[in-house]
Amino acid sequence: MQAEGRAPGLPLLAGGEGPGADSRPAAGAPGTARGPLIAAAAAEVLPLDDEEDDLEVFSKDTSLAEVNSFSPSVPISPSSMINQYKFEDEPELRDLFITVDDPESHITAIETFITYRVVTKTSRGEFDSSEYEVRRRYQDFLWLKSKLEEAHPTLIIPPLPEKFIMKGMVERFSDEFIETRRKALHKFLNRIADHPTLTFNEDFKIFLTAQAWELSSHKKQGPGLLSRMGQTVRAVASSVRGAVKNRPGMFTEINDYMETFSQKINLLDKIAHRIYKEERDYFNEMKEYGPIHTLWSASEEDIADSLKGIASCIDRCCKATEKRMAGLSENLLPILHEYVLYSEILMGVLKRRDQIQGELDSKVDALANRKTEKDLFSEEIGKLEDKVERANNALKADWDRWKQNMQCDMRSTFTNVAENNLRFYEECLATWESFLASQTVDLHVEEDSEDRP
């Protein structure tokens, strides 16, 4: 049994209960909702077909069955002073509010999918109305993300729910699954809304305001297949050229930082999921551990009260463990995995910046090797130099914003983990101290009665 060798109420790790996010929204910062994660370190990944895109999930909320509890109140140890370590910024004024809610299942002869209501309230002058209500499916969110990447290749686009499910962990179309995905999509849109550049993107505005048929018509106006193939060929050709010759030192430092960050955050993510799985197994063992003492008390009259007291303590520690696990699955795990996704996005942004730089370098080399057409090449080089400068400035500003918010987010998350751990251990400690105190009193009473003539 996994519970052997561990005292009830002393699991391995726990997550915080707080929001774990910088209160000031900005690029790269998580949005207003915190989506939980699937707790499975080595679960089998099942690829989905294109028509099943709407089944994809970013995370899995973990709700645990409620267990019975004894009613006696438990004295709690003095609360810690951890609350003084709060990291909060003044919220900025906002003029765009987005809510994703009201999921609906749609069943057709071809497919089954889910749509969500997207409600937008705004005071911006470029909108024709102050409030909009549309319905969107996952493929629509995916389209928006691709359009943002196309229009802003060197900005950090927030991650979408991932395109996979975990075998044995997620039941398709369950209420838990749908709610998890809703939170992730809500977060995605609000991250974009809080970004100083992405929030004014025209495709984003169309996504928020156009009815389904209007959005479908707008999608068809995108670049054709040959155009997309041309972009892909150029990107591949750029990557084949090798390392960029004249990459500014700042972006080399960012690349080195992200390689280390990606390695560490991926490792933390995997370990945290393994710990959560062990914690869940331990919790399930504890749920069986307490009732055994209660059953035993029925056949041991002399120690029945002690056995019932132990069962009560285990039950209260079990409920405290459940709360701590909820904090872990709702706060720490999502944050770690969000930044796993962000590390992949940032490495992609750096590659796209290098592609622009590589295009400029190739034109400069071509000019040096040609004696004719210098005027034409000089004009192209001038345009590419402007393009590289714009890309550098955009990425530099987004990088500073993302790193600041990442640091605040991690600091707040780990603070919440510590705070939740303290509450958990204080509650368990007070529970067992109360039991020991009651047993000491009973022991003294028995000794006094034996000493009397």
N, C-alpha and C positions, 0 to 999 in steps of 0.2 A: 504494500500500500504506500502511496505517495506521502501520506501524512505521517508516516513513522519517522521518529527522530525529531519532530518539530512540535513545539508547544502550541496548543490552540490559541489563535489570536496573534501569531507572530509569523505572518507570511513574508515573502521575499522582498517585494517592492510594491509601491502604490503610486497612483497618479493623483494630481491635485483636482480640486473641485471648481476652482476659479476658471474664468474664461481663458486665461493663458494667452492673451493677445494684447498688442498695443492698442490703446483706445483711439489713437489717431490713425485713420485709414490712409494708406498710401500704397504705392506700387510695391508688389511683393509681399504685402502684409496680408494675413488672413482677413476675411470679411467678418461680417457681424455674427455669423453662426458657426458653431463648432461641430463638425461632423465626426462621429466616432469611426473607428477602424475595425476591419475584420481581424480578429485575433487568431491568426494561424501562421506559424512560421514556415511550415513546409507543406502547406496545402497544395493540392494539384490544381493547376490553372487550366481552365477550359476555354479555348478560343471560341468566339461567337461569330456567326455569319453576319454579313452586312445588314440583313433585315432584322437582326437581333440586337442592333446597336442600343436599343432602348432598354436592354436588360442590364446594361453595364453599371458598375458600382464603384464608388470611390472608397467606401468604407462600410463597416458593418457595426451597427449599434449592438451592444450586448446587454440584454435585459435578463436578469436572473430571477428564477422563481422565488417568490417570497416564502420565508420559513417562519414557523410559529415561534413566538417569543414569550418568555415569562414576563409578567407585568411589573415586578418590584422595581422601584427606581434604583438607579446606580449612581453613587457619588462620583463626580468627575473631578479629576485633578485640576489644579489651577491652569487656566488656558495660557498658552505660550505668548511670547511677545513678537511672534513672527509677523503679525499684522503691520508692524511699523515698516516692514520692508516691502512696500508696494511701489510698483513702477508704473506710473500713469502719466499721460500727457494730456494737455488741454485739448478737447475735441474741436475740430475745425467746423466752421459753418458749412452745411451741405445744402445743395439745391436739387438733389436727385436721390429719391428713395425707391428701392426696388424690393419687392417681396415675391418669393416663389412658394406657392402653396397649392392646395386643392388638387391632388393628383387624381387622374381618371384613367381607367383602363379602357382600351378600344380593341374590339375583336372584329377582324375582317376575315374574308375567305383566304387571304394570303398570309396575314400576320396578326400578332397580338402585340400592342405597344401601349405605352403610358404617356399621357401629356400632363403638363403642369400649367397652372395659371400663373402668369407673370403680371403683377400689378406694379405700375410705375406712377409715382407722384413727383411732380417737378414744378419749379418756378422759373425755369429757363425760357428765354425768349425765343429760341430756335424751335421749340416745340409748339405745335398748334393748339394743344390742350394741356391742361394741368394734370390730367389723370388718364391712364391707358390701362386696358386689360386685354391680354392676348393669351393664347394657349400655345405651348411649345413642347416638342418632344426632344429626345436626346440628340437626334441628328441635326436639329436646328442649332443646338448649343455647339455642336462640333463644327458646323458651318461657320458660326460666328468666330470661333477660335481660329480657324484657318484663315478667315478674312483679316483678322487682326494681325496675324503673323505675316500675311502677305503685305499689308499696308505699313506695318511697323516692324520690319525684320530685326532691328537691333534694340527693340524694347522687350522687357521681360513680361510676357503674357502669362497671366495666372493659369495654374493647371486645372484641367477638367477632371471629373470622375474618370477613373481608369476603365479601359475597355476589356475587363475580364471579370469573371466571378470565381469564387473559391469553392471547389467541390466539397460538399458536405458541410459547408459553413453558411451558405445563403440559399434560401428557398425563393425561387423566382416569384415575383409579384406578392410576396408576403408583405404585411403592413410594415414590419421592421425594415425590410429591404427598401421599400418605397420611401419611407421616411428618411432613411440614411441618404439615399440619392437626392432627395429634395433638399436636404441641408447642404449637400455639396454643391448643387447647382445654384442655390441661393447665395452661397459664399462666392462662387465664381463670378456671378453678375455684379455683386457688390464690390468685389475687388476692382473690377473694371470701372465701375461707377466712381470709385474713389481715386482712380489714377488720373493725374493731371492732363495726360494726353489721350489715353484710350477712351476716356469718358466722352470725348467730343468726336469720336469716330462715327462716320455716317452710317456704316453697316450696323454699328451698335444701336444707333437711333432707330434704324429700320427694324431691327430685331425686337426692340421694345414696343414699337408702335404699329407695325403692319399686321393686318389680319393674315390668317394662314395662307389664303390664296394669293395675297399680295406678296408675302414673303417667298412663296414658291415661284412666283413670276420673277421676282428680283434675283433669286438664285440662278435662274436660267440665263441671266444677263452677264454672268461671270465669264472669265477667260475660257476659250475653247480648249479642246483636247490638244491640238497642235501647239497652242501657246503654252500650256502647262508642261508639255513634253520638252519644249524649248528651254523653259526655266530649269527643268530637271537636268537636262544635258549640260547647261551652263554651270549648274551647281556641282555636278560630278566632275566636269573638266577642271573647275577651280580647285576641287579637293585633290585632284590627281597631281596638281602642280607641286605639291609639297608645302613645306613651311613657308610662311610669309617672310619676305626679306626685311621689310621695313616696319614691322609691327612695333608700335610704341611700347616702351617698357611697362607702362601702366597696365596694358592689356595682357602682357606676359605674366605680370604679377597676379592679375585677376585669374588667369587660366591656371596658374600653379595653385592659387588659393582654392579654386573650385575643385581641382583634382583631389586635394587633401580633404576638403569639406565633404565631397561626395563619398569618399572612402569611409570617413568617420560616421557620417549621418546614416549611411546604409548599414554599417555595423551596429550602431545603436538601435536602429529600427528592427533589425533581425533579433537582437538580444532581448529587446523589450517585448517583442511578440512571444518569444520563448518563455520569458519570465511570466507573462500574463497567462500563458497556457498552463504552466506549473501552478500558478496561483489559483486558477480555475479548478484544476484537479484537486488541489488541497482544500478548496472551499467545498467541493462535492464530498470529500472524505469527512470533513468536519460536520456536515449536515447529518451524516450517519453516526458520527462519534457521540454526539450529545444524547440522542434518544436511547442509546444503549445503557447509559447510566440510569436513566429514568426507569427502563424496564428492569434493570438489576435491583433497583431500590424496592421493587415489589416483593422480592424474596429475601431481602436483608433488612429486617426491621430495626436492628440496632444502629445501622449506619445509613438508614434510608434518607435522613435529612441531609447528610453530607453528600450522598450520591445525587440527590435532587439539586443541591446547591451547585455541584460541579456541572450538571447538565444545564442549569440555568446560565452559568458563566460561559460555557461553551456556546450556547445559543446566542448570547449577546455578542460574544466575540465573532461569531459567524456572521451576524448581521452587520457588525462593523467592518468585517472583511468584504462583505458584499458592497458596501458603500465605497470602500477604498478601491475595489475593482472597477466600479462604475466610474470613479474619478480617473482611473488609469485609462480605461477604454474610451472615455469621452474627451480627454484632454491631452495627456502625454502622447499616446500612440498616434492620434491624428496629426499632431504638430510634427512629430518626427517624420512621419511618412509624407506630409505635405512638403517638407523641405528635401526629402528624397526626390520628389517630383520636380521641385524647383531647381535642384542641382542639375537634373537632366535638361531642363529648359534653358538654364544659363549656359551650359556647355554648347547647346545648339545656337544660342544667340552669339556667342563668341565665334563659332564657326562661320556664321553668316557675315559677321563683321570682317573676318579674315578673307572671305570670298570677295567682298568689295575691295579690300586692300589688295588682294591678289590680282584683281582685274586692273587696278591702277598700275601695279608693278609691271604687268605684262605689256601694257601700253607704253610705259616709260622705256622698257627694254626694246620694244619694236621701234620706237622713235630713234633710239640711239643707233640702231642698225640700219636705218633708212636715211637716204639723203634727199629723197623726194617726199612729197605730201607732208612736209613738216607742219605746214599751217593747219591742215586737217587733223593731224595727230595732236598738235598742241591744243586745239580746241577741245578734242575729246578728253585729253588729259586734264585740262582745266575743269571740265564738268565732273570727271571722276574724282578729282581732288576735293571739289565741293561736296560730292556725295560721301566720300570717306570722312570728311570733317563733320558733316551732319550725323553720320553714323556713330562716330566717336563721341560726339557731344551727347547724343541721345543715350547711348549705352552708359557713358560716364555718369550722367545724372540719375539714370535708373538704377545703376549699380550702387551709388551712394544711398539712395532711398531704400533699396532692397536690403542692403547690409544693415542699415540702422534698424529697420523694422525686424529683421531676422534676429538681431541681438536682443532687442526689447522683447520679442516674442519668446525666445528661448529663456531669457532671464525670468520673465513672468511665469512661464510654464514650470520651470524648475523650482521657483519659489512656491508655487501652488502645490507641487509634489511634496516639498518639505513640510508645508503647512498641513497638508492632508495626512502625511505620515505621523506628524506630531499628534494630531487629533485622534488618529486611530490608536496609537500606542498609549496615549493618556487614557482613552476610554477602556482599553483592555486592561491596563494597569490598575485603574480604579475598580474595575470589575473583580479582578482577582484579589486585590487588597481588601475589598469588602467581604469576600468569601473567607479569607484568612482571619479577618477580625471576628467574624461570627463564629468560626471554629475555635478560636482562642477563648472567647467568652464561654462557649459551651464546655470547653475543657476545664476551665477554672470552676465552673459551677459543679461539675462532676467531682472534681478533687475536693471541693469544700464539703460536699455531701458525704464523701467517704471518710473525711476526718472527724466528722461529728459523731459523738457517742450514741 
